Amino acid sequence: MERMLLDLDSEEERNKEKVPASRFRAKWKMRHLLGLSHTPPPPEPAPGWRALSSKAGHLGAVYWRSSHRLFRTQAPLCSPGVSYCRMSLGLLHEWRYFRVIIILLVLLTLLLGSFLSTQVSLLVPLFSSQESFPPVTNIMFLKTHKTASSTVMNILYRFTEKRNLTVALPAGHLFHLGYPWYFLTKYVEGFKALNGTFNIMCNHLRFNPTEVQKVMPNNTFYFSILRNPISQLESSFMYYKTYTPAFRKTKSLNEFLASPLRYYNKSLSIKNVYAKNNMWFDFGYDNNRGGQGYVQAVIGEIQRQFQLILISDYFDESMVLLRNMLHWDLDDVVYFKLNSRSENTIQNLTKENQEKVKEWCALDWALYQHFNRTFWQKIWEVVGQEKLLKEVALLRERQRELMDICIQDGKPKNKTQIKDMNLRPYQSGEANILGYNLKQQLDNETMTMCQRMVMPEIQYMAHLYSQRFPTNPPKKIRLQ
């Protein structure tokens, strides 16, 4: 190591003069004081530092130690005759302080940036996704009954307007795409004129894949939504009580479940579809058939036809999963709950009757159990637990912000309290369907956004129909 610290030229000069380093500096200092030399003496050596030079003004190797490490660099050499030159220890300390300050500034910037990105995401009107994939715009949603599907439909309608997409709307005076009959292309307004080039299909229909494929492009994303059959049947009972023969003569769902075959007539299956395995029926299958082999075959077929089945019992998680699979912005799936009932029209089932629902609607129960499992598998594969929790929190925070911006009193109202007829939802059976009043004195852009978020499905469909087919007679809306 000592040989590495020697400069041969300086060593030879020092050997020639035979002058120790300390005497050499003292002699130089005396010559400078007497005015015999105008060059200042070399600096005093600093502990732990050593450097040697060959010729004045040239670049040479400078070696220095710090914390048991040896460093080598190029630096201007000392004046002629100087055997040793020392690097200033103060300069080293300044450099160390400078590096520490830079590191702290970088860390502070990163922390501040992380904080600001979280806060800004809550304030910006749209949650822009960071993904590079283009959003999916060709979508077929099988709108099942009493499964929060009206809220999903509203989300799709808003996305349609935002992206200026085409939606397959019911033809003429219809409000559904042929339901409860199997879907046919003739139920779509303008199918022949538009040559089947639609982006979105989301109105009620009974799934008929061969006919649906004539309307939708080959790269269409198919999805639907299911609900626990216990709560789904209870909702159907209240909503379709006056329409469904099996429900008309019963006072409550508990009474119906005590002896369902007493009220249910299999021959009236079309009118009674809401009373037994209604979700199974919506997917296009026989809701009165049974058998393990049949059930497994149907579930396998649905799984091949649909890329995603959501679960309304976990609606926020469903919206996060949908957003990620469609590569949408988070704001595209922010919602207000639509077509919901007042609590005083919700019936509580006994535990015994809850088990009877599973038996009575065995096909729906098997469907729900299977796709509830696949739903969570999709969540872990596509989203992951950490991202799921974060996005659900952001979704709910955004919903609260928009509720505060749009909704009068911050809560839904019953039909008699809703002032704007365009925002009053359709009332059916013995259910009291809630709606919203909007705040007044909103600017035009905010008012339009709020109106779209609370507009019931019938009015929204009629609005899109008149917009798309202005020369056709408008839909006649009946709210009772």
GIQUI-V47321 format. One record per residue. N is the residue number from 1. PHI is phi in whole degrees, 0 to 359 (* if undefined). OMEGA is omega in radians with two decimals (none if undefined). BURIAL is b if it has 24 or more other ideal C-beta (glycine too) atoms within 12 Angstrom, else e. Layout:
# GIQUI-V47321
n phi omega burial
N PHI OMEGA BURIAL
N PHI OMEGA BURIAL
This chain:
# GIQUI-V47321
n phi omega burial
1 * 3.13 e
2 298 3.13 e
3 295 3.11 e
4 293 -3.09 e
5 266 -3.10 e
6 252 2.97 e
7 254 -2.98 b
8 298 -3.11 e
9 298 -3.13 e
10 294 -3.13 b
11 294 3.12 e
12 296 -3.12 e
13 296 -3.13 b
14 289 3.09 e
15 297 -3.12 e
16 295 -3.08 e
17 283 -3.13 e
18 57 -3.11 e
19 251 3.07 e
20 299 -3.07 e
21 299 -3.10 b
22 294 3.12 e
23 293 -3.14 e
24 298 3.14 b
25 291 3.13 b
26 296 3.13 e
27 297 3.14 e
28 297 -3.13 b
29 296 3.12 e
30 297 3.13 e
31 298 -3.12 e
32 290 3.13 e
33 293 3.14 e
34 281 3.12 e
35 80 3.14 e
36 277 3.10 e
37 218 3.12 e
38 263 3.12 e
39 266 -3.12 e
40 294 3.14 e
41 295 3.12 b
42 294 -3.12 b
43 290 3.11 e
44 292 3.14 e
45 292 3.07 e
46 256 -3.11 e
47 302 3.08 e
48 87 -3.09 e
49 235 3.11 b
50 205 3.10 b
51 209 -3.12 b
52 227 -3.14 b
53 228 3.12 b
54 250 -3.10 b
55 228 -3.09 e
56 297 3.05 e
57 80 -3.13 e
58 268 3.03 e
59 275 3.11 e
60 218 -3.11 b
61 280 3.07 b
62 241 3.14 b
63 252 3.09 b
64 212 -3.12 b
65 251 3.02 e
66 201 3.12 e
67 54 3.05 e
68 69 3.09 e
69 245 -3.12 e
70 251 3.14 e
71 244 3.14 e
72 229 3.10 e
73 212 3.07 e
74 259 -3.11 e
75 210 3.06 e
76 301 -3.10 e
77 276 -3.07 b
78 285 3.14 b
79 293 -3.10 b
80 302 3.06 e
81 86 -3.13 b
82 276 -3.11 b
83 277 -3.10 b
84 231 2.94 b
85 227 -3.02 b
86 242 3.05 b
87 277 -3.09 b
88 294 3.10 e
89 291 3.11 e
90 297 3.11 e
91 297 3.11 e
92 297 3.14 e
93 298 3.11 e
94 299 -3.14 e
95 294 3.10 e
96 297 3.11 e
97 300 -3.13 e
98 297 3.13 e
99 296 3.13 e
100 298 3.13 e
101 298 3.13 e
102 298 -3.14 e
103 297 3.13 e
104 296 3.11 e
105 297 3.12 e
106 297 3.13 e
107 297 3.12 e
108 297 3.12 e
109 297 3.14 e
110 296 3.13 e
111 295 3.14 e
112 294 3.13 e
113 297 3.11 e
114 296 3.13 e
115 295 -3.09 e
116 293 -3.13 e
117 296 3.11 e
118 291 -3.10 e
119 290 -3.10 e
120 295 -3.12 e
121 298 3.12 b
122 275 -3.05 b
123 259 -3.11 e
124 289 -3.09 e
125 301 -3.14 e
126 244 3.03 e
127 274 -3.09 b
128 286 3.10 e
129 285 -3.11 b
130 269 -3.08 e
131 280 -3.11 e
132 268 -3.12 e
133 286 3.06 e
134 289 -3.13 e
135 293 3.07 b
136 285 -3.08 b
137 238 3.07 b
138 257 -2.94 b
139 222 2.98 b
140 244 3.11 b
141 251 3.05 b
142 279 -3.06 b
143 277 3.09 b
144 281 -3.02 b
145 270 3.06 b
146 56 -3.12 b
147 228 -3.03 b
148 69 -3.11 b
149 288 3.08 b
150 294 3.09 b
151 292 3.09 b
152 296 3.12 b
153 300 3.10 b
154 299 3.10 b
155 300 -3.13 b
156 291 3.09 b
157 298 3.13 b
158 296 3.10 b
159 295 3.10 b
160 300 3.14 b
161 291 -3.12 b
162 300 -3.07 e
163 261 -3.13 e
164 56 -3.11 e
165 263 3.08 b
166 261 -3.11 b
167 238 3.12 b
168 282 -3.07 b
169 257 3.12 b
170 300 -3.08 b
171 283 3.02 b
172 55 -3.07 e
173 274 -3.06 e
174 289 3.03 b
175 246 3.06 b
176 237 3.13 b
177 270 3.05 b
178 88 -3.09 b
179 300 0.17 b
180 269 3.09 b
181 282 3.09 e
182 300 -3.10 b
183 294 3.01 b
184 228 -3.09 e
185 298 -3.11 b
186 294 3.14 e
187 280 -3.12 b
188 259 3.10 b
189 294 3.06 b
190 75 -3.10 b
191 299 -3.11 b
192 292 -3.11 e
193 295 -3.11 e
194 270 3.08 e
195 57 3.06 e
196 73 -3.10 b
197 268 3.11 b
198 247 3.10 b
199 265 -3.01 b
200 234 2.98 b
201 226 -3.04 b
202 210 3.10 b
203 281 3.13 b
204 304 3.01 b
205 203 2.99 b
206 265 -2.92 b
207 299 3.09 b
208 223 -2.91 b
209 303 -3.10 b
210 296 3.13 e
211 283 3.11 b
212 298 -3.12 b
213 294 3.07 e
214 286 -3.10 b
215 268 -3.00 b
216 255 3.12 b
217 296 -3.10 b
218 295 -3.09 e
219 267 -3.12 e
220 292 3.05 b
221 268 -3.12 b
222 258 3.03 b
223 210 3.12 b
224 210 -3.09 b
225 217 3.11 b
226 238 3.12 b
227 221 3.06 b
228 308 -3.06 b
229 303 3.13 b
230 296 3.14 b
231 285 3.14 b
232 294 3.14 b
233 291 3.11 b
234 298 3.12 b
235 294 3.12 b
236 298 -3.13 b
237 301 -3.10 b
238 287 -3.04 b
239 283 -3.06 b
240 247 -3.05 b
241 301 -3.11 b
242 278 -3.11 e
243 263 -3.02 b
244 271 -3.13 b
245 304 -3.10 b
246 292 -3.09 b
247 259 -2.93 b
248 297 -3.01 e
249 267 3.14 e
250 254 -3.13 b
251 278 -3.09 e
252 211 3.10 e
253 292 3.07 b
254 300 3.10 e
255 294 3.12 e
256 298 -3.07 b
257 288 3.09 b
258 296 3.12 e
259 203 -3.04 e
260 299 -3.11 b
261 292 3.08 e
262 292 -3.07 e
263 251 -3.02 b
264 268 3.10 b
265 249 -3.07 e
266 298 -3.10 e
267 290 3.10 e
268 261 -2.98 e
269 301 -3.10 b
270 296 3.13 e
271 280 -3.09 e
272 262 -3.06 b
273 298 -3.12 b
274 281 -3.05 b
275 263 -3.10 b
276 204 3.07 b
277 49 -3.08 b
278 297 -3.13 b
279 291 3.08 b
280 301 3.10 b
281 298 -3.13 b
282 300 3.11 b
283 285 3.03 b
284 101 -3.05 b
285 245 -3.10 b
286 286 -3.07 e
287 278 3.12 b
288 249 -3.10 b
289 267 3.13 e
290 219 -3.14 e
291 109 -3.07 e
292 298 3.14 e
293 297 3.12 e
294 297 -3.12 e
295 300 -3.11 b
296 294 3.13 e
297 295 -3.14 e
298 293 3.14 b
299 300 3.10 b
300 298 3.13 e
301 291 3.10 e
302 298 -3.13 b
303 295 3.10 b
304 283 -3.07 e
305 276 -3.04 b
306 242 3.11 b
307 287 -3.05 b
308 207 2.99 b
309 238 -3.14 b
310 273 3.11 b
311 237 -3.06 b
312 290 3.09 b
313 294 3.07 e
314 233 -2.95 b
315 293 -3.13 b
316 296 3.09 b
317 297 3.10 b
318 296 -3.13 b
319 292 3.09 b
320 295 3.11 b
321 296 3.12 b
322 300 3.13 b
323 303 -3.10 b
324 291 -3.13 b
325 285 3.12 b
326 267 -3.11 b
327 59 3.09 e
328 266 2.96 b
329 286 -3.12 b
330 297 3.13 b
331 293 3.11 b
332 292 -3.11 b
333 248 3.01 b
334 291 -2.97 b
335 212 2.83 b
336 247 -3.09 b
337 293 -3.10 b
338 245 3.07 b
339 62 3.11 b
340 272 -3.09 b
341 257 3.00 b
342 290 -3.05 e
343 295 -3.10 e
344 286 3.07 e
345 252 3.11 b
346 262 -3.12 e
347 267 3.07 b
348 264 3.14 e
349 267 3.04 b
350 292 3.12 e
351 299 3.11 e
352 297 -3.13 e
353 286 3.02 b
354 298 3.08 b
355 292 3.11 e
356 293 3.08 b
357 298 3.13 b
358 298 3.11 b
359 282 -3.10 e
360 294 3.12 b
361 253 -3.05 b
362 298 3.14 b
363 292 3.09 b
364 296 -3.13 b
365 294 3.09 b
366 296 3.12 b
367 297 -3.12 b
368 295 -3.14 b
369 301 -3.10 e
370 295 -3.04 b
371 279 2.95 b
372 293 3.09 b
373 292 -3.11 e
374 293 3.09 b
375 300 -3.12 b
376 289 3.03 b
377 298 3.10 e
378 297 3.13 b
379 303 -3.08 b
380 291 -3.12 e
381 286 -3.00 e
382 269 -3.01 b
383 253 -3.04 b
384 90 -3.02 e
385 295 -3.07 e
386 296 -3.14 e
387 291 3.12 b
388 300 -3.12 b
389 298 -3.13 e
390 295 -3.06 e
391 286 3.06 b
392 297 3.11 b
393 296 3.12 e
394 295 3.13 b
395 298 -3.13 b
396 291 3.10 b
397 294 3.11 b
398 294 3.11 b
399 299 3.11 b
400 297 3.13 e
401 297 -3.12 e
402 290 3.07 b
403 298 3.13 b
404 292 3.13 e
405 286 -2.92 b
406 264 -2.82 b
407 267 3.07 b
408 290 -3.10 b
409 67 3.05 e
410 69 -3.13 e
411 206 -3.14 e
412 289 -3.10 b
413 234 3.05 b
414 280 -2.97 e
415 301 -3.10 b
416 286 -3.10 e
417 264 -3.09 e
418 275 -3.00 b
419 277 -3.08 e
420 274 -3.11 b
421 296 3.12 e
422 291 -3.13 e
423 249 3.14 b
424 273 -3.08 b
425 285 3.08 b
426 296 -3.14 b
427 257 -3.08 b
428 221 3.06 b
429 60 3.13 b
430 254 3.13 b
431 274 3.04 b
432 260 -3.04 b
433 279 -3.07 b
434 270 3.07 b
435 220 -3.04 b
436 225 2.90 b
437 257 -3.14 b
438 267 3.05 b
439 294 3.13 e
440 269 3.07 e
441 62 2.98 e
442 276 3.07 e
443 292 -2.99 e
444 301 -3.11 e
445 295 3.12 e
446 293 3.13 e
447 298 3.12 e
448 298 3.13 e
449 300 -3.12 b
450 294 3.12 b
451 300 -3.13 b
452 295 -3.09 b
453 287 -3.10 b
454 250 -3.06 b
455 291 3.11 b
456 298 -2.97 b
457 297 -3.11 b
458 293 3.12 b
459 295 -3.13 b
460 294 3.11 b
461 297 3.12 b
462 296 3.10 b
463 298 3.13 b
464 295 3.13 b
465 296 3.14 b
466 294 3.12 e
467 291 -3.09 e
468 279 -3.09 b
469 233 -3.03 b
470 294 -3.13 e
471 273 3.11 e
472 279 3.04 e
473 300 -3.13 e
474 292 3.10 e
475 293 3.07 b
476 268 -3.03 e
477 272 3.06 b
478 244 -3.03 e
479 263 -3.14 e
480 231 none e
